[in-house]
Amino acid sequence: MARLASQAKMGYFPTPESVLALIKNMIEIEGDPAWYAVFDPCCGTGEFTRAMPDGVRTYGNDLDEERYQMAKQNVDQVLFGDALFDIKTTHAAYSCLYLNPPYDWTQDIKGESVRVEKLFLESTAKYLKRKGLLILIIPKEALAHCAKSLSYHYKKIQVFPFPDKEFEAFDQLVVFGYRGNRIDDEMTNRLCTIGNWPTWREDLPLKKLDEAAATEKLTMPASK
C-alpha cells in the first residue's frame, strides 16, 4: 500500500478532453443542478468537472500536492490525502462517483499482488448513494481484475471502449453502473470475457463511447 504515494505521478492518466465531452453528453439530470453532488477520489487537477452537467456540486481528492492545488481552482471542495486511507466524507451521499484511479499493481494486506484499480473500486463504493451512477475509467487489462467487485456493487453495467483514436493511444474503457449490492455471476463472466478478449478491437461486439453517446442517456439521483 505504501507504494501508492510514490506512484502518484506515474499512475496518473488524465482523461482526454474528447472523452470528457462525450460523457457529459450522456448524462441527464432533472431540476436544480445544485441538488446533485459528484465525487472524484482521484481527481487530479479536477478535469472530471468537465464531464459533469453545469452547476452540479463537485467534490474531489488527490494525494499529489501540485495537482491538489490546481484542483482547488476547478472543484468546489477538494481534500488532500490518500483516497484509500485518509478520506473523511459522508457515506452514501453522492449522486455520482467518477473514478479514474491510478493504473498499476500493488500488494494487499496479505502481501498478494492486486490491481490498484480494484482497491479503489472496492474502497469508494460506500460513498455513492443507492442507485447512484458510477463512471469508472480503467485500462482494458484491469477489467477482468475488477469484474467481481463491479458485478457485486453495481447493476445495469455498461462498458464502452474509448473512440478509436483515443483507444489506440490509451487502451482504456469507460464503465457505467448503478449502485446496488447483488451477486451477478453472469455479469462477472461477461466482464472477464471483455477484459480478456484476445482480438477484441476487431470483433468484440461493443459500441465505442462515441457511438453510445449518440443514443445512450444516463441519469443519477439527486443528493439533496
C-alpha positions as CSV (number, residue, x, y, z in Angstrom):
1,M,0.0,0.0,0.0
2,A,2.9,2.4,0.8
3,R,3.8,2.4,-2.9
4,L,0.7,4.4,-3.8
5,A,2.1,7.7,-2.9
6,S,5.3,7.1,-4.8
7,Q,3.3,6.0,-7.8
8,A,1.1,9.1,-7.8
9,K,2.6,10.7,-10.8
10,M,3.5,7.6,-12.7
11,G,0.0,6.1,-12.4
12,Y,-1.9,9.3,-13.3
13,F,-3.6,9.3,-16.6
14,P,-5.9,12.3,-17.1
15,T,-9.0,11.7,-19.2
16,P,-8.8,13.2,-22.7
17,E,-11.0,16.2,-23.3
18,S,-12.8,14.5,-26.1
19,V,-13.8,11.7,-23.8
20,L,-15.0,14.1,-21.1
21,A,-17.2,15.8,-23.6
22,L,-18.8,12.5,-24.7
23,I,-19.5,11.5,-21.1
24,K,-21.1,14.9,-20.4
25,N,-23.3,14.5,-23.4
26,M,-24.7,11.2,-22.0
27,I,-25.7,12.5,-18.5
28,E,-29.1,13.8,-17.8
29,I,-30.4,15.4,-14.6
30,E,-33.8,16.9,-13.7
31,G,-34.4,20.0,-11.7
32,D,-31.8,22.2,-10.0
33,P,-28.2,21.1,-10.7
34,A,-27.3,22.1,-7.2
35,W,-29.3,19.1,-6.0
36,Y,-26.6,16.8,-7.4
37,A,-23.2,16.1,-5.9
38,V,-20.3,14.3,-7.7
39,F,-17.2,12.9,-6.0
40,D,-13.9,12.0,-7.6
41,P,-11.5,10.4,-5.1
42,C,-8.6,10.6,-7.6
43,C,-9.4,14.0,-9.1
44,G,-6.1,15.1,-10.4
45,T,-6.4,18.7,-11.5
46,G,-10.2,18.5,-11.5
47,E,-10.7,17.6,-15.1
48,F,-13.7,15.4,-14.2
49,T,-15.8,18.6,-13.7
50,R,-15.8,19.0,-17.5
51,A,-17.7,15.7,-17.8
52,M,-20.5,16.9,-15.4
53,P,-23.6,18.9,-16.1
54,D,-23.1,22.6,-15.5
55,G,-24.0,23.6,-11.9
56,V,-23.7,20.3,-10.1
57,R,-21.7,20.4,-6.8
58,T,-18.3,18.8,-7.3
59,Y,-16.0,17.3,-4.6
60,G,-12.6,15.8,-5.1
61,N,-9.5,14.3,-3.5
62,D,-5.9,13.9,-4.7
63,L,-2.7,12.8,-3.0
64,D,-0.3,14.8,-5.1
65,E,0.3,18.3,-3.7
66,E,0.7,20.0,-7.1
67,R,-2.4,18.5,-8.6
68,Y,-4.4,19.2,-5.4
69,Q,-3.5,22.9,-5.6
70,M,-4.6,23.0,-9.3
71,A,-7.8,21.1,-8.5
72,K,-8.9,23.8,-6.0
73,Q,-9.4,26.1,-9.0
74,N,-11.8,23.7,-10.7
75,V,-13.6,21.8,-7.9
76,D,-16.0,23.2,-5.3
77,Q,-14.3,21.3,-2.4
78,V,-11.1,19.3,-2.5
79,L,-9.4,17.0,0.0
80,F,-5.7,16.3,0.1
81,G,-4.6,12.7,1.0
82,D,-4.6,9.1,0.2
83,A,-8.1,8.1,-1.0
84,L,-7.7,4.6,0.3
85,F,-6.9,5.7,3.9
86,D,-7.3,9.4,4.5
87,I,-10.7,10.4,3.1
88,K,-13.3,11.7,5.6
89,T,-16.5,12.3,3.8
90,T,-20.1,11.1,4.1
91,H,-21.1,7.6,3.1
92,A,-24.0,7.1,0.7
93,A,-24.1,10.8,-0.1
94,Y,-23.1,11.3,-3.7
95,S,-25.2,11.2,-6.9
96,C,-22.2,10.2,-9.0
97,L,-18.8,8.6,-8.3
98,Y,-16.3,9.5,-11.0
99,L,-13.4,7.1,-10.7
100,N,-10.2,7.3,-12.7
101,P,-7.8,5.6,-10.3
102,P,-4.0,5.0,-10.7
103,Y,-3.2,2.2,-13.1
104,D,-0.8,-0.2,-11.6
105,W,-0.2,-3.3,-9.4
106,T,0.5,-3.2,-5.6
107,Q,0.3,-5.6,-2.7
108,D,-2.7,-6.2,-0.5
109,I,-2.6,-6.7,3.3
110,K,-1.8,-10.4,2.7
111,G,1.2,-9.5,0.5
112,E,-0.5,-10.7,-2.7
113,S,-0.4,-8.8,-5.9
114,V,-3.6,-6.9,-6.7
115,R,-4.6,-4.2,-9.2
116,V,-4.7,-0.7,-7.7
117,E,-7.9,-0.1,-9.7
118,K,-9.7,-2.9,-7.8
119,L,-8.7,-1.5,-4.4
120,F,-10.1,1.9,-5.3
121,L,-13.3,0.4,-6.7
122,E,-13.9,-1.6,-3.5
123,S,-13.0,1.2,-1.1
124,T,-15.0,4.0,-2.7
125,A,-18.4,2.3,-3.5
126,K,-19.6,3.3,0.0
127,Y,-19.6,7.0,-0.9
128,L,-22.2,6.6,-3.6
129,K,-26.0,6.8,-3.0
130,R,-28.1,3.7,-3.7
131,K,-28.9,3.9,-7.4
132,G,-26.1,6.5,-7.8
133,L,-24.1,6.5,-11.0
134,L,-20.6,5.1,-11.3
135,I,-18.3,6.3,-14.0
136,L,-15.1,4.2,-14.0
137,I,-12.2,4.8,-16.4
138,I,-9.7,2.0,-16.5
139,P,-7.3,0.3,-18.9
140,K,-8.7,-2.8,-20.6
141,E,-6.2,-5.1,-18.9
142,A,-7.7,-4.1,-15.5
143,L,-11.3,-5.0,-16.3
144,A,-11.1,-8.7,-15.5
145,H,-9.5,-8.0,-12.2
146,C,-12.3,-5.6,-11.3
147,A,-15.1,-7.8,-12.7
148,K,-16.2,-9.5,-9.4
149,S,-16.2,-6.2,-7.5
150,L,-18.2,-4.4,-10.2
151,S,-20.8,-7.1,-10.5
152,Y,-21.3,-7.2,-6.7
153,H,-21.5,-3.5,-6.0
154,Y,-23.2,-2.3,-9.2
155,K,-26.0,-3.2,-11.6
156,K,-27.0,-2.2,-15.2
157,I,-23.3,-2.2,-16.0
158,Q,-22.3,-1.0,-19.5
159,V,-18.8,-1.0,-21.0
160,F,-17.6,1.2,-23.8
161,P,-14.1,1.5,-25.3
162,F,-12.7,4.9,-25.9
163,P,-13.3,6.1,-29.5
164,D,-10.8,4.5,-32.0
165,K,-8.2,7.3,-32.0
166,E,-8.1,7.6,-28.2
167,F,-8.3,3.8,-27.7
168,E,-5.3,3.2,-29.9
169,A,-3.4,5.7,-27.8
170,F,-4.6,4.8,-24.3
171,D,-6.3,1.3,-24.4
172,Q,-8.9,2.5,-22.0
173,L,-12.6,1.7,-21.3
174,V,-15.4,3.6,-19.6
175,V,-17.6,1.5,-17.4
176,F,-21.0,2.8,-16.2
177,G,-23.1,1.2,-13.5
178,Y,-25.7,2.0,-10.8
179,R,-25.1,1.3,-7.1
180,G,-26.9,-1.7,-5.7
181,N,-25.4,-4.7,-4.0
182,R,-26.1,-8.1,-5.5
183,I,-24.2,-11.2,-6.7
184,D,-24.3,-11.4,-10.5
185,D,-22.0,-14.2,-11.8
186,E,-23.3,-13.8,-15.3
187,M,-22.1,-10.2,-15.4
188,T,-18.8,-11.2,-13.8
189,N,-18.2,-13.7,-16.6
190,R,-19.1,-11.1,-19.2
191,L,-16.7,-8.5,-17.9
192,C,-13.9,-11.1,-17.7
193,T,-14.6,-12.0,-21.3
194,I,-14.4,-8.4,-22.4
195,G,-11.2,-7.8,-20.5
196,N,-9.5,-11.0,-21.8
197,W,-10.8,-10.9,-25.4
198,P,-7.6,-11.6,-27.5
199,T,-8.6,-9.8,-30.7
200,W,-11.3,-7.6,-29.2
201,R,-10.5,-4.4,-31.2
202,E,-11.7,-6.2,-34.3
203,D,-14.6,-8.4,-33.3
204,L,-15.9,-7.8,-29.8
205,P,-19.5,-6.6,-30.2
206,L,-19.2,-3.4,-28.1
207,K,-20.2,0.1,-29.0
208,K,-17.4,2.6,-28.8
209,L,-18.1,5.5,-26.5
210,D,-18.7,8.0,-29.3
211,E,-21.3,5.7,-30.8
212,A,-23.0,5.2,-27.4
213,A,-23.0,9.0,-26.7
214,A,-25.3,9.5,-29.7
215,T,-28.1,7.3,-28.2
216,E,-27.4,6.4,-24.6
217,K,-28.6,8.6,-21.7
218,L,-27.6,8.2,-18.1
219,T,-29.4,9.5,-15.0
220,M,-28.3,10.0,-11.4
221,P,-30.3,10.6,-8.2
222,A,-30.4,13.9,-6.5
223,S,-28.2,14.3,-3.4
224,K,-30.3,16.9,-1.7
